[in-house]
Amino acid sequence: MNQIHKKGAEDKVHGVNVKKESLLYSVTGVEKGEVNSAHHQGINPNYLGENLMVSAYSDTDDGIIEALEFKDKTDKAFMLGVQWHPERMKEKESNPLSQKVKEQFIEAVKNHKR
């Protein structure tokens, strides 16, 4: 993991590229955006689960996987895994990669049937 992604005194910021065929794109409406980065782990694409897909990569040279979701969402609960921290992002209320993710999560919780 390089220094662009690793937390220092405060979170780093870098761009992400969102795949257009993803839930993340349908939730946020953006193909590119800025996110904070403070992670100390990464996802090896060679070991990605069979029903998972990458929905965003960092726009850095290393192309770190930044977001995952179900490939086949049929009869599945809401699941959107992101490497950034939407709750700590600067201007989180106006950044769709924070605010829209939060709104969709809250909506999914409200609509969850036991």
ZINOR-V623740 format. One record per helix or strand of 2 or more residues. SS is the DSSP state (A for helix, B for strand). FROM is the first residue (numbers start at 1). TO is the last residue. If there is no record, write none. Layout:
# ZINOR-V623740
ss/from/to
SS/FROM/TO
SS/FROM/TO
This chain:
# ZINOR-V623740
ss/from/to
B/12/18
A/23/28
B/32/37
A/45/47
B/52/58
B/65/70
B/80/82
A/86/88
A/99/110
